[in-house]
Amino acid sequence: MSRSTEDRKGCSLTLALTVCSAAVGGTLQYGYNLAIINAPTVYVQRFINETCVERWGTPLESNQVILIWTLIVSAFSLGGLAGSLLAGPMAIQFGRKQTLLLNNCFLLISAIMALSSRSARSFEMIIPARLLVGVNAGVSMNVQPMYFGESAPKALRGAVAFSSAVFTAMGILLGQVTGLTQVLGSEDLWPYLLASNAVPGLLQLLTLPWFPESPRYLLIDKGDRDACSHALTRLRGCDVSDAEMEEILEEQKAAGATRAKSLRELLTNQSLRRQLCIVMAASSAMMLCGNDSIYFYASYIFQEAGIPTDKIQYATIGTGACEFIASIVSNLLIERLGRRLLLIAGYVLMAGWAVVFTVALSLQGKVAGMPYLSMVCIFAYILSFGLGPAGVTGILPTELFDQMARPAAYMMAGSMMWINLFLVGMMFPFIVSGLGQFCFIPFCGVCVLSAIFIGFALPETKGKTMAEISEEFDKRNIKGLTSATQNHLPLQENQHINDLTSEHLEAEKISPKG
C-alpha cells in the first residue's frame, strides 16, 4: 500500500514538473499575450500618431489610427491561425517536446521587434511582432495538449490535459497584473510590457530539455520501444505497468506502417468524419460563445456600478481571477464528472447568464441595482466558461483521434478556434451597434445549440483507453453507414449488409476481451 502511494507521488511529481515546464512557455503565453495588449492601447495609439507627425508633419485622423490599431490586434489572431497550421507538421517532424522548444524562436524574435519599435520610431514593427507571437500561441495551443494527453496515464489524462486551460487562465491573470500602470502598463514602459513574454519563453528553454518526449510519439511514430519505456518510467516515477505498455503497443499495431495523416486525408476520411465534426463544432463554439466579448463590457459595467476610474483596472483583474479559479475547480472535477457533463453544464450556465445579462442591460438606468446585477453576470459568465468549455475543448482531439490522425485533428481544431476568434473580434463592434443591449442574444443561441449538439454527439471518454474510444466511434460509424446505405440499396443488398453486420457482432462476442 505504501509502495503504491510512493509510486503515485513520483508519478504526480514528475508529471507536474513536465506540465509546468511545457505550459509556462506554452498556453500560458496565449493567455498572457491576449491580456497585455489591452493596457497600452492609448499609449500605442499616441505613438502611432506621433510617428506619423515626425515623418509627414501631419497627424492621422482618429479612424486611421484605430484602423492601424485594429491591424495590430488582429495580427495576433492571423498569426495564431498560421501557427495552428504549422503545429501538425512540426509535431510530426520534430516531436512534441522539440516543437515546443523550437516554437520559442517566434517568441524571441517578436520580443526583440516589440522592444525595438519605439527606439526605431517604427510602429509598423509592432504588427509583425504581434503576428509572430500569434504563431507561437497557435503552435503551443495545439501541441501542448497533444503532448500532455500522450504523456499522462489513463486515470490522469483528462486532468493533465485540462491543465493547459489552467495555465491559459493564469496567463490572462498574470498579463492583467503586469499591465497595471504601477508595473509595466505606463507610457514609458509599454515596449517592455509587449516584450515581457520573452521571460516565460526563456524559462521553458532552460527547463523543458530535461524532461522526456511523449512516450506514444517515441513508440508509434519513431518505433523506439526502449526510449518509450524509459520515458514512461521517468514520467510515472516507477516501473512501467504491462497494461499501459500493452495499450500503446496495440495502438502501434493498429497504426501499422501507415504514416501520419495530412489535413486533406483527415477531411476525406469518412470513418473519422463524426469525430471531426465534434471537434470542429466544439472548437468553433469555444470562440463563438462570447466569453472574450464579455471583457468588452467589463470596464463600462464597473464604471456604471460606481467604481472609480483609476480603480477599474483592479476590478478587471477579478475577471481573470474568476477564470483561473474556475479552471482549477474544473481540473479537480474532470475525472469525476467527465468531459461531456462539464461541457454541457458550462454552455447551459452561460446561456442562462446571457439571458440575465441581457435583461440587466435592458433595465440599466431604469431599475436600481442593475449595474451590480450586470457585474454578477460578468463574473458568473466567465466562471461558467472556465468550468467546462475553456479546458475540455482542448482535450477532445487527443481522445477522439488515434496517433496518426491526432496532429491533423489539432490543426483543424486550432484553425477553427483562431478563425472564429478573428471573426468575433471583427464583428462584435457591429453586433453591439446593431443590437445594443441585445448583443448577447446571438451568443446565448450559440451556447444553447452547443449544449444540445454535445449532448447528442459526444460520448463520454472518461477512464477509457484510446483503443476503447476508437472502438466506440467505429461502432457508431458502422451503424450510421449501414443505416444510410440501406436507405438507398435494393432489398437483396440490404440483406447482404445485415448479414455482414451480424457477422461483425458475432465475431465480437466470440473474440476474447484484451
Disulfide bonds with the S-S distance in Angstrom:
none
